Amino acid sequence: MKSKLLALLLLAGGAAVAGPKVFFGVSVGAPAWYAPAPVYASAYAPPPPVAQYYVPPVPGPGYAWVGGYWYPAGARWGWHAGYWARRPFVGASWVGPRWYGGRYYRGYWRR
């Protein structure tokens, strides 16, 4: 009797572990585009000055200009040209990336 009960428990337990599962995740906190994480770049020198360039006319309502900026690319700095982007939410404004205290902070959208 005990061996049958043990076998049944092992079979039921194995089926519970091996069966298909559905996972659902919930995240609490600021979205990734809202809370920029600094990139520690002690080996980098500060980025070069921002280049001057022509800003094309706005393509339509709901767009914001994201100015060109330098970003760390390996041991060098890479240039990302400016562009028009749709605002991710009403009233959003773009805060450009910056270099402060030996750290590079990515750009983000804020209210």
Buried (B, 14 or more C-beta within 10 A) or exposed (E): EEEEEEEEEEEEEEEEEEEEEEEEEEEEEEEEBBEBEEBEBEEBEEBEEEEEEEEEEEEEEEEBEBBBBBBBEEEEBEEBEBEBBEBEEEEBEBBBBBBEEEBBBBBBBEE
